[in-house]
């Protein structure tokens, strides 16, 4: 199974930007459609963005559309999330996982990486 490690989080002011990375182990990374998720205390983990195996299709949650951009580099086994115009409500721990389809919001790997904390102050 692919192992995932997220990084790139931090603390920024509202309106700022961050770029998250998710590094995956294994040689089958390019066969997986990948997604980003986030979790805030007291809430279920929610879908943020998805990207198809070679980047041709992308989907975003309405709350991040036009502000976040998902991309991937299969040669480096890495998926990215560029986050612009950050808002306090984007504060969360961000995770990546694989998805079964571009329309799915359900992760397929049973285990998660450690996540990376994003904190946006007003």
N, C-alpha and C positions, 0 to 999 in steps of 0.2 A: 504494500500500500504506500502511496505517496505521503511523505511527511512535509508539513508546512510550517514556515516560520515567518511571521509578519514583523515589519519594522518600519520606522519612519515617522511614528507618531510624535507628539509633543504638545506644547502649550502655545497657543497663538491668540491674538486678539481678533475680534469679529472683523470680517473682511479680508483676513489673511489667507495664506495658502499653505498646504502641506502636500507632500507626495509620499504615499505609502507604497511599500514593496512587500511582496509575498514570494519567498523563495521556496521552491519545491524540490524535493529529492526525487530520484528515480528517472528512468529514461523514457517514461511514457507520458510525460507532462503534456506534450503537444496533442495527445489523443483526448485530453479532457477539456470540456467547456468549463471555464472558471468563473467564480463570482466572489464578490465582497459582501460581507454582512457586518452588522454592528449591533452592540448590546449596551443598553443603559441600565443602571440599577433598577430593579423592580419591573423590568419589561422583558418581553421575549426578544430573542435575537431576531433582527429584521433584515430583509434583503435590501441591498444597496445598488449593486450593479452586476452585470454579467457580460461575458465576452466569449464568442465562439472560438473554436480551436485555432483558427488562423486569423482571427480578428475581424472577419467580414461582417459579423452581426454583433450588435451590442444592445443592451437594454438597461434602463435605469429606473429606480424608484422615482415616483413623481416628486418627492421631497428634495431630490438632489439633481434632477434633470437640469441641464444647462449650466450647472456649477461644477459637477464632477465628471471626470473622464477616465474610463478604464482602458487599459492597454496591456499588451503582453510582449515578452521577448522569449520565444521558444528556445532559442539558442542558449539562453541563460536560465531557462526554467523559472522564469519570474513573471508575475503579473503585478501591474501597478495600478494605483488609484490616485490621480491628480485631483486635489480638492481645492477649489478656488471659492472666493466669496464666502468663506466659512461663517457659520452662524452658531450662537451658543447651543442651539438645539442639535447641532452636529456632534456635540460632546458625547463620546462613547468609546468603548473598546471595539476596535475593528479587527475582523477576522476574514480569512479567505477559505474557500472550499470549492470543490467541484460540483457541477450541476448536471442533471441528465439532459436538459434541453434549454434553449435560450428563453423559453417561456416559463421555465420552472423556477420556483423560489426555494426549493427543498435541496439542501446539501446532500451529497451522496457518500462522503467519507464520514465514518462514524466518529473519528477522532478529530479534534481541532488543534490548531497551533496555539501558542500562548496569547496571541492577539497583540495589538499595539494601541496604547491609550492616546486618544486625541481629546484635548481640552481646549475649548474656545471660550474666551472671556469677553464679556460685553464692555 
